[in-house]
Amino acid sequence: MISKWFTENKAEAFAFALMVGLTAVFLLVPELSFAQYGSDFESKVGNINSNLITRILPLISVFGLIYASVLAINGDGEAKGKIFGVLFASVVGFLAPQIIEWLKGLAL
C-alpha cells in the first residue's frame, strides 16, 4: 500500500524525502542550522542599519520635501499641513544617527 502511494505521488514522496533528509542533516550537524554560521551576521545587520540611517532616511526626506513643494506650487489646499509634516519627518530623518546614538547611550 505504501509503495503504491509512492508510485502514484512522486512529487509528494520527493518532498517528504527531502524534508526528512534536511531534518537529519540539521540534527546531525547543528552548526548548519545557526544563522551566524559561516558569516559575520552582526556586521551585516550593522551595515544594513547604517545604510538605512545615513542614506535612505535622508533620501526619503528630500523626496518628501520635493513632493510637498510640488503640491504647494500646484495650489493644493492641504499643502501647508503636508509641508509641516514633511519638515518634521525630515528633521527626524536627518537627525536619526544622533537620535540612535543617544538611545544607545541611554541603554548602557
N, C-alpha and C positions, 0 to 999 in steps of 0.2 A: 504494500500500500504506500509506503514512504517512497520507494523507488519510482512508483507511478507518478506521484506528486512531483518529484524532482524532474522527471522527463517532460511532464506537461507544463511546469512552471520554471523554466530555466532561468529567467531573469530574477525571479524571487529567490531561487536557490543560490544564484551567484551573489546577490545582495546579502543573503543570510551568511554565506561562507565568508564574504569579505568582512562583514561585521564581526563575526566570531574571530577571524584572523587578526583584525586590528585590535580587538579587545585582548587577545592573547599576547600580542606584541607589547601593548601598553602595560599589561600586568607583569610580563617577564622583564621588561626594560623600562622601569618607571621614569627614568630621566627624560625619555622622549615625550612624556605627557606634560612636562612642565613648560610654561610659556617662556621662561628665561633660558632654556637650554639652547646652547649654540649661538646665542646672540646677547648683546648688551641691551636688555629690554628697557632699563631705566633711562639710558641715554637717548633711546629712540623716542620715548614718551616726553623727555625733556626737550628734544628738538621740535616735536610737534607743538608743545606748549609755547616755546619761544617763538616759533613761526607764527602761531596764532596771535600771540600778544603783540609782537613787533611789526608784523606785516599785514595780516588780514584785517584786524580790527581798525587800524588807521585807514586802510584802503576802503573799507565799508563806510567809514565815517566821511571820507571825501566824496564817495558816490552819493551818500545821503545828502550832503550839502549841495551837490550839483542838482540832485532831484528837487530839493526844496527851493532852490533858486529858480529852476525852470518853472515850477508851479507859481512862484511869485511873479515871474515875468509874464506868464500867461494870465494873470489876474484871478487866480483861484481864491475863493473866499476863505478857505481853511489854511491857506499857505502860511499865514503868520503863526498859527499854532504848531504847524508841522515844522516850521523853521526853528522854533524854540525847542521842540522835542529832538530834532536832529542835532542842534547845537549842544544840548545836554548829553546826548548819546556820543557825540564827537569828543566832548571833554572827557567823558568816561573812557572812550576808546583810546585816546591819546595818552591818558594818564594810567592806563591799565598796567603797564610794567611797574610803576611806582606803587600802585594800589596792591598788586600781588606781593611785592617785596614787603610792604607794610604789614599785610596779613600774615606773611610767613614769619615776620619778626614777632608778631603777637602770639603766634602758635608756639614759639620756643620759649 
